[in-house]
Amino acid sequence: MKRKIISIDEMKCTGCGQCIPDCPEGALQIIEGKARLVSDLFCDGLGACIGTCPEGAISVIEREAVPYDEKVVMATIVKQGVPVIKAHLEHLAGHGQLELYAQAIEYLQEKAIGVPDHRGPVCPPQPGQGGRSPFATCPGSAARSIPKNPSAPDQQPPVKAESELRQWPVQLSLLNSGAQYFDNADLLIAADCVPFAYAGFHQEFLRGRIVIIFCPKLDQDIEGYIAKMAEIFSRHTIKSISIVHMEVPCCNGVRYVVEKALERAKKKIPLTDTTILINGGLGP
């Protein structure tokens, strides 16, 4: 079957092994000094390992591959102890993989292994499901509901907020690295999903800043992004950088791109990093 799966650029890989702990499924091993995908069967293609590769050697591609098998993976994971089980469950939940999450829970129940405390899916259990997983009926393997409290009838309508956007375009691939608005700018570098997840994005993050957005998982030209960002840093005096990304592991790639660009441009710029939770809250 054709599906998403990770790909490792052996020319870039230094064999540092930083990706290994972020693959509790056991799909990666260091062999002959390089990270290798040892089994298609164990790779879920979600890309949790991308953000921790300091060389940008890992990407997600689509190719013919053996179907991922959650039950087989769980047999490997439980041998590694409770912390790894917890990390794997949160990995699946964080990516909205509710069917795989349900299979993992079922495996633990079948083997009489306790389910560790962990941050599970937002999609709530449905009553009357018997022995089935409470998450099995969620609509779509990547879908989730985020319950919100309805407004009271007598509640005043929210005040219309003004946009804080100061330039166009905003997507990194479309930006002109020589644009004058980068001169003496405070930069906001955000993952694509952040403005949709965090209600105060304009007032708390965008106000007074020039914004750059991209997705480290779905955008293909990460090397090109590093080069363009390095050019922006080199051609302009940037006063500060604020990074805002989602809590899902692959979103850590935003900081990776920024740090590599700073390194390439030989610049030291004050930097802050904020995590946004899927439910719209601020991370730790």
Steps between C-alpha positions, in 0.01 A plus 500: 500500500609860443524695825700760691828378645825663607801533273860552618754690291818302564717784369370731775474241780797508740387204709458713815203287611283788624207367296501158668332596833222678309405179322358277775356280225853371441508579127841672518842361588857618454668258259851554365502856628171607341137512614304234311132418466519134596136411433217665308270302729604708802493848341168684541610784271402774747850646511561542874871451426524792257531781752785339693731439204765776522599451135155502338564152363149364567190576297160343440436365151228293337599165349405135480550350847383212717195614703577624850385248767421654840464169683843380382650834601339482846664162560834677461404809695375328817841339543649848538295590806235747613672824386523372143139376504391844623705679234355281225139553609551877516672488161195337341253722685693817414480419129130414512564135412196381693466160332862413577460642850197277555695196377783579741260526794331175397838325487581612854160383620533163324839444663377621842758781495403817683439809290735770635380851575545701184357785294243325284288611204263790539219306332274396793374145573155415371251320727377149432804370316543189712848352483605703198747780537322828584696666220412253225197696375675836454445621142822430312837382621642853502188681622432627847242716672600781735198571722428865576257650748210669317452869567228593747190663341560830683874509432624803307637422151879514481658828400621491141880490503715675243752303295862551606644380167764745377616342172412266214574223408559300819591149377876444502507357148339820363701758695754731338808477719595855402169660602551825692254404775766263638727794587522538882208261536381289788424169329220257580569156351195277538379158392208512256244364750574741785270790395206259483570337837578807712230765524732776618751456216463851356496690829757297693746389231453684170466856630807703409672212320569383145373146457638195318299178490574149373438133582810291579316176428298560183723754325759311297785748449637527854854556373367782282323648803822497702682673214231770457475567873879522526494756217239706687714492815811596301349787300312670782541606861251281685435618856332186637342169399186352655431137406147365549422138415249228584557232764519210250857363476557568131429871560832524685644524150412872502772568757739269316467706179550828689806376688660361183434828319656699784801270494539537125463879516744511795254712695401509866150643542291495823251213466192383689306177442131449583298179469127506423285207613252339263215609728604863452691549823858605563749222557747482788 
